Amino acid sequence: MSVRISIRPPDTTKVAKVVILDGDKVLLLLRKTSEKHGGKWDLPGGHILEGEDWLVGATRETKEETDLEVTNLREIWKHKNKKFFSTRSWNGSLFSRDSLPEHDDYHWAPYAEIETLTNISDMFVSAIRRAIK
């Protein structure tokens, strides 16, 4: 009998999301249709690991999903088990669309477009509004 040992601590119920701003645009990721909330626009981020700092988790999750190394994160809102951060600073380049590990597509959406999207959570729209104030 073999025993599998995980070196990654378990995820918590805490979720960190990052609003990445570039000029008058925000980065949105399209969730894979085969996943929970498939076909909806998402913000980079995800579950914080047990014992992980919020900023460290937000940075790690954003790197995993986009290949961007975000810096100068600013907390903009806490809603239940989620913390939202914003930034206009990052290093690197986005994964190519066909190489996105956790999403089907991405889009740099102009602020005005955010209000017209029907396939995005109201909570994410609220976070984006707070980030662009």
C-alpha positions in Angstrom: 0.0 0.0 0.0 1.4 3.4 -0.9 0.6 6.6 1.0 0.4 9.8 -0.9 1.8 12.8 1.0 0.8 16.3 0.0 3.3 19.0 0.5 0.7 21.8 -0.2 -1.2 22.8 2.9 -5.0 22.6 2.5 -7.0 25.5 1.1 -9.1 27.5 3.5 -12.5 29.0 2.9 -10.8 32.4 2.5 -10.6 33.8 -1.0 -8.5 36.7 -2.3 -9.3 38.5 -5.6 -7.3 41.1 -7.4 -8.6 43.9 -9.6 -5.8 44.6 -12.0 -6.1 48.0 -13.6 -4.4 49.3 -16.8 -5.3 52.8 -17.8 -9.1 52.8 -18.0 -9.3 49.0 -18.3 -9.6 46.0 -15.9 -8.4 42.5 -16.4 -11.2 39.9 -16.5 -10.8 36.1 -16.8 -13.5 33.9 -18.4 -14.1 30.8 -16.2 -13.9 27.5 -18.0 -17.3 26.2 -19.1 -16.6 22.9 -17.5 -16.0 24.5 -14.1 -18.3 25.9 -11.4 -19.6 29.3 -12.6 -18.4 28.4 -16.1 -18.8 31.0 -18.8 -18.7 33.9 -16.3 -16.2 36.6 -16.0 -13.9 36.4 -13.0 -11.2 38.3 -11.3 -7.7 36.8 -10.8 -7.3 35.1 -7.4 -8.5 32.2 -5.4 -8.3 30.3 -2.1 -5.8 31.2 0.5 -3.8 28.3 1.9 -4.0 27.4 5.5 -1.6 29.8 7.4 -1.0 31.9 4.3 -1.0 35.7 4.5 -3.8 37.3 2.4 -1.3 39.4 0.3 0.9 36.4 -0.3 -2.1 34.3 -1.3 -3.5 37.0 -3.6 -0.1 37.4 -5.3 0.4 33.6 -5.6 -3.1 32.9 -7.0 -2.8 35.8 -9.5 0.6 34.4 -10.7 -0.9 30.9 -11.1 -3.8 32.1 -13.1 -2.3 34.9 -15.3 1.5 34.6 -15.0 1.6 38.2 -13.8 3.6 39.1 -10.7 1.4 41.8 -9.1 2.9 44.3 -6.8 1.7 47.2 -4.6 -1.6 45.5 -3.7 -4.0 47.7 -1.9 -6.9 46.2 0.1 -10.2 47.7 -1.2 -13.0 45.6 0.3 -13.8 42.7 2.5 -17.0 40.8 1.9 -17.7 37.7 4.0 -14.8 35.3 3.4 -13.4 37.3 0.5 -10.8 40.1 0.4 -10.4 42.2 -2.7 -7.2 44.0 -3.6 -6.4 46.3 -6.5 -3.2 47.3 -8.3 -1.9 49.1 -11.3 1.6 47.4 -10.9 2.7 44.1 -12.3 5.7 42.4 -13.9 5.7 39.9 -16.8 3.2 39.1 -19.5 -0.1 37.3 -19.5 -0.3 33.7 -20.5 -1.3 33.3 -24.1 -5.0 32.7 -24.5 -4.5 29.0 -25.4 -2.1 28.5 -22.4 -4.4 29.9 -19.6 -4.3 27.1 -17.0 -7.6 27.8 -15.2 -9.7 30.0 -17.6 -10.9 29.9 -21.2 -10.1 33.5 -22.1 -9.2 37.0 -20.8 -10.3 40.5 -21.6 -9.0 44.0 -20.8 -12.5 45.5 -20.3 -13.0 49.2 -20.4 -14.7 50.5 -17.2 -17.8 51.5 -19.1 -18.2 47.9 -20.4 -18.2 46.4 -16.9 -21.7 47.8 -16.2 -23.1 46.2 -19.4 -21.8 42.7 -18.8 -24.5 40.1 -17.8 -22.1 37.2 -17.1 -20.2 38.7 -14.1 -21.0 38.6 -10.4 -22.4 41.7 -8.8 -19.8 41.3 -6.1 -17.0 41.6 -8.7 -18.6 44.7 -10.3 -18.8 46.2 -6.8 -15.1 45.5 -6.2 -14.1 47.0 -9.6 -16.1 50.1 -8.7 -14.3 50.5 -5.5 -10.9 50.0 -7.2 -11.5 52.7 -9.8 -12.7 55.4 -7.3 
